[in-house]
Amino acid sequence: MQQIRIFDWEGVIPSPKYLAYRNKMEFSFGDEQKDGDLALGMHKKGSHYDIVNVFECKIVDSDFTKILELTLNFFKERKVSYFHKNSHIGFFKTFAYQKKRVYRRDFSLFGNYKQFRFCRGSKFIT
């Protein structure tokens, strides 16, 4: 039987970084209002459908917001539709981005973590 070690709890130590501290985010495709323009961002508070573009997000660094804006513009220019929850028609549902530090350099990477989820009918293709 193992003994439980007793230690003095020193509390939570706050991070010195309070801005741009996230290294991974998942964003949703949708529209800002019903039948509105394509949006890529976070869900509006209290809504499962409306999406708010978050180009001024302060919890991620500027790489995230640049890639988010470029991705949105890429699909807007090509008139690609997002996945509509009610009709199950469309292509993109989520976009995830992760920034990793490799060999002491910042390296931006589209990871295998749900980078894009394509949908045809009611079947997801990852």
Summary of the structure (lengths in Angstrom):
residues: 126
radius of gyration: 19.0
end to end distance: 46.1
largest distance: 64.8
contacts: 270
relative contact order: 0.17
helix: 13%
strand: 33%
